[in-house]
Amino acid sequence: MALIEMFHVVAAERSVASGQTIKEGQIVSLNTSGEVVIQSASHPTPYGLAGDTKSTTASSMPGIATGWQNRVSDYFDETKASAKMTVYHSGGEFATDQFNSNVASTAILTALYAVDGVLDTNTSQSAVVVAYLVKAAGTYPSGVPGIDLNGDMALGGENSNTYCEIKLVI
C-alpha cells in the first residue's frame, strides 16, 4: 500500500503492461516486452520497487484511506496520463508496508527476497536478494501532531499499519 522514499539512486520510468494492478511499494519485474508487471512465479526476476500505483479500486498512498484519490478523473491510476510507472532500482533506502509476516520477525540485515510482489525471507520464487532489512517492522510517524508515536500520529497502511525500513540492492 505504501512506499516512503528516504533515499534513492535511480527513479526510472517504464511502461506498464495492460491489465496490471500494482501497489506503490510492491516489487515489480519486466515482461518480454520490457513492460512493468508485478513480480510473480511467471516473472520471477525482480527489477525494482513500484513508485506509483496502478489500480482501479483503491489508493495506495501512505496513510491515505483506500477510497481517497487526488484526481477524480484518474480513478486511482497514477500512471493514467503517461502509461508509465516510476520504478526505483540500483539502491536506496525505503520504508514500506509491502512485506509478508515472516519479515516482521527477522533480524537486522537479513536478506529479503520477492514473493508475489512483496518482501519475504523465502527464496521460493527468486533467489535474487532484493533488499536488506535495516529497521524492524513497527509504526512510522506521519508528521501530524498526535500522541501515538514520538509526538506524531502513526502513519496508516497495510500489515497492521507497520512499516519496515530496507536497503534496496536491486
Secondary structure, 3 states (H helix, E strand, C coil): CCEEEEEEEEEEEEEECCCCCECCCCEEEECCCCCEEECCCCCCCCCEEECCCECCCCCCCCCCCCCCCCCHHHCCECCCCCCEEEEEEEEEEEEECCECHHHHHCCCCCEEEEECCEEECCCCCCCCCCEEEEEEEECCEEEEEEEEECCEEECCCHHHHCEEEEEECC
